Amino acid sequence: MASLVGNRNLYSARRLLRKIQKRLDGSLPLFTSDSLRHYAEVLLELFGQWKKPFPKGERGRLPKPRRVPSPDLRYAQVHKERQGGRVVKVSRSVIFGKRRSVEAQAASLKRADGKEGQINTAYIERDNLTLRQELHRLARKTLGFSKNRRELQHALDFIEAYDNFVKPHRALRLSAPSSKRNRLCILRTPVMAAGITDHVWALEELLCYKA
């Protein structure tokens, strides 16, 4: 997980996706976003590969190599049309990857109600809402806003680390083997579900950790 405080331009998109690239284990996830065009450009830049086109004839200059998406790069966009502040139409388009494989991977990501997932940006939108509820600096029309971009980024990094390492999430808990009278569950954090750690961190452990 990564966040970035900045404008919605090519420079910010490049910085954000480079942060995400450093956190990957070598495999590529399914990328989804809104219809900002810079994401496709940077994904191709970071996860694409060079390909030299075949010459079309015997004369003329040889075609220059160009950047093409790698076979395991999958990226889809969600475009929402609004009228009067309400969403009236949602369209989904696959930018990189075969549509059938992208939709199958999205369907494998089960929703909280157990239904099949689909190409959407609901998870990141929910994460943005949670950040606004937990971090007063992001609340709109209040006196708690940040005047310094660097301090806001530090606050975002801390709250994200807290949510991933310290705060157990209800949707990730597992039922523990116990008697029928005493129903117990195992609390888990997102990094526990990802196999990065085997216990819920204390706040002191998070603050004292040296990266």
Secondary structure, 3 states (H helix, E strand, C coil): CCCCCCCCCHHHHHHHHHHHHHHCCCCCCEEEECCCCHHHHHHHHHHEEEECCCCCCCCCCCCCCEEEECCCCEEEEEEEEEECCEEEEEEEEEEECCHHHHHHHHHHCCCCCCCCCCCCCHHHHHHHHHHHHHCHHHCCCCCCCCCCHHHHHHHHHHHHHHHHHHCCCHHHCEECCCCCCCCCEECCCHHHHCCCCCCCCCHHHHHHCCC
